[in-house]
Every structure is written in C-alpha cells, then in structure tokens.
Amino acid sequence: MGYTYLSSEEQQKLFKEFGGAENNTGSADGQVALFTRRIAHLSKHLQANKKDHSTRRALLRLVGQRRKLLAYIKRKDIVRYRALIHSLDLRK
C-alpha cells in the first residue's frame, strides 16, 4: 500500500507501535491504526473538496472496515480494545 501521505517509514513506525513489529502488517491493531490515519486524511480532504463523492464513498467503506475490526478486537480481548481506543483517541 503506497500512499503518498504516509511514507513506508511512517507505516513501519505505526505498525511497530500498534502491531508489535514493523513487519506485522496483518495485526488487527495495526490495521485499525492505519485505517484511523487514512480516515483522518480523507476527512481533511473532504472538508476542502465537498463534491468529491468517490472519496466520500471510500471514507465510508474505511469507517465500516475499521468498525468491523474493532468489533473483532472487542470480542476477543476487551482490555486490548479499550487500550487501543484510548491510544488512538477514538470516541467509543
């Protein structure tokens, strides 16, 4: 996933912080952190470009994917879920 707003070093740092290791890109916690970063980026873009409906659709899809992953984490380990919500500063 090569996104221009997030360099590979920043991605590795994000996965190291939330996924345990920089090459553990499949961890649910790391994916939620990456989705949160992308959601913030797309939200900022949509504030400036209100008529960009394809980006709005992509944003809604990302929010849904993040919600599903958070539900999975909550179901598996509630303590880890609460720590992740607190560290990412999500309102749940």
N, C-alpha and C positions, 0 to 999 in steps of 0.2 A: 504494500500500500504506500505509494509515493505521493504524499500530499505536499503541496508547496508551502503551506503554512506551518508544517511540522517536519523538521528535519529528522533524519534517521537517528541522530544522536539524541534528540529530544524524545523520540519514540522509545529508544532504548532506556533512557533515564526514567520515563514514565512506567515502562514495564518492569524495570528493576525495583521501583518504589512500590508498585501495586501487585506485580505478578511474581515477585520473588527473585527473578533473574531477567536480564535484558533479552535473553533468547526464549523466554517463556511467554510467547505471544498468544498462546491459546488459553491462558488462565482467564476465568470469568472476571476476576477483579481487574485485571489489566485491560480487558476488553471494555468494561464499564468505564474505566478511567479514560480510555481512548475515545469512546463514544461521547463522554461528557465534554472532552476537549473539542471534538468535532461539532457537537451541538452548540457550544458557545460560539464557535467560529461562524457557523451557519446563521445563528440568530443575529449576530452582529452584521453579517452580510445582508440579511433580510430587512434590517432596520433601514439600511441605505437604499435597498432595491426592493421596494414593496410589491412590485408586479412580477417578480421572478418566481413563478408558480412551480417550476420544476425543482428549484432549490427548496421551496416550502414543502413539497411532497417528499423530497429526500430527508428533510429535517424531521418530518412526522414519522417516517419509516425508522430513522435512527432512534427517536424517542421510544418507539414501540419495541425495538430490539433491546434497548437499554432496560426498559421496564421488565421485559421477559427475563433477562439475565439477573436483574435484581431480585425478581421473584424466585428464581432458582437458588440464588445465594441465600436468600431469607429462609427458604425451605430446608436447605442443607445445614446452615450454621448461622443462627440468629445473631450471635456475638460478632462474627466476622461481618455480617450485613450491617449491623449498627456502627461498627468501626469504619466501614467503607463509606457509608452515608455521611458520617461525621467528617471524615478526612476529605471527601470531595465536596462537602458543603452543599449537599442536596437537601431539599425540603421534604423529608418524609418522616 
